[in-house]
């Protein structure tokens, strides 16, 4: 189940409720929306709605509960995993930037979930049928450390730590330019973009709280690039990418929020070729810590930058 709370924007005023919600929830099918409405999973201004033909109005308050669309044939796949630690309750692994976390959007064979199903038959089911073991996510094009739950007790305990912010995650991001001040907090609220439902954006009002701490670790090429450490107080979709773009320092390689190809035009030819070849955002979850859900021991893990990310840093230092 996933919950969606939002206010109907002006561009959806007057539309049938099922069409309006489909347009707003861009990664959700109309049939899925209709099913939720028929099963009385929609609150419109605090009242249960089960009529598809109802018309929404600007500023209507929507509270929608959606069930995941389960596709048949989510099977195990023999995909290598970089496992850092494993016991009877959890797995800590290093996800590659090329891997999607769970099935969806037409990808039902090559995800982290498929690999986990091949690796073990002990995964929590708290997250639903298509997300066994998945307590938190990383974007497909982001690499780094994740913790996976092997049973429901571990899943609930880890999820509680995420909610209470006692589970800590740190990232290294290579950004364009020098951030001023070199250390600080970004607190701009976030919401799904009204223009592109697959993207997130910062908003002045009506969004969800989002807090990102950052500090500059190193500066390259006379200030053309900076390596920045980021840590999260909240876990909004694409949070670090959106926040850094918001302050004018998008992540290298991020085509969604950074217009990376345009920015490479001012770079020396050799460096420009390396940057264009780098086909994902330079964002890596290098640190994670949490209290073990069963033993209550503090667990801490670090993972160095992946090879291509490290090679890019080396190129910045030497070219």
HELIX and SHEET records of a PDB file:
HELIX    1   1 UNK A   10  UNK A   12  5                                   3    
HELIX    2   2 UNK A   17  UNK A   24  1                                   8    
HELIX    3   3 UNK A   30  UNK A   38  1                                   9    
HELIX    4   4 UNK A  112  UNK A  119  1                                   8    
HELIX    5   5 UNK A  152  UNK A  164  1                                  13    
HELIX    6   6 UNK A  221  UNK A  223  5                                   3    
HELIX    7   7 UNK A  239  UNK A  246  1                                   8    
HELIX    8   8 UNK A  255  UNK A  258  1                                   4    
HELIX    9   9 UNK A  260  UNK A  263  1                                   4    
HELIX   10  10 UNK A  264  UNK A  266  5                                   3    
HELIX   11  11 UNK A  269  UNK A  277  1                                   9    
HELIX   12  12 UNK A  307  UNK A  318  1                                  12    
SHEET    1   A 4 UNK A   2  UNK A   7  0                                        
SHEET    2   A 4 UNK A  61  UNK A  66 -1                                        
SHEET    3   A 4 UNK A  42  UNK A  44 -1                                        
SHEET    4   A 4 UNK A  47  UNK A  49 -1                                        
SHEET    1   B 8 UNK A  82  UNK A  86  0                                        
SHEET    2   B 8 UNK A  90  UNK A  95 -1                                        
SHEET    3   B 8 UNK A 143  UNK A 149 -1                                        
SHEET    4   B 8 UNK A 283  UNK A 291  1                                        
SHEET    5   B 8 UNK A 168  UNK A 176 -1                                        
SHEET    6   B 8 UNK A 225  UNK A 232 -1                                        
SHEET    7   B 8 UNK A 212  UNK A 220 -1                                        
SHEET    8   B 8 UNK A 183  UNK A 186 -1                                        
SHEET    1   C 5 UNK A  82  UNK A  86  0                                        
SHEET    2   C 5 UNK A  90  UNK A  95 -1                                        
SHEET    3   C 5 UNK A 143  UNK A 149 -1                                        
SHEET    4   C 5 UNK A 283  UNK A 291  1                                        
SHEET    5   C 5 UNK A 298  UNK A 302 -1                                        
SHEET    1   D 2 UNK A 190  UNK A 192  0                                        
SHEET    2   D 2 UNK A 200  UNK A 202 -1                                        
END                                                                             
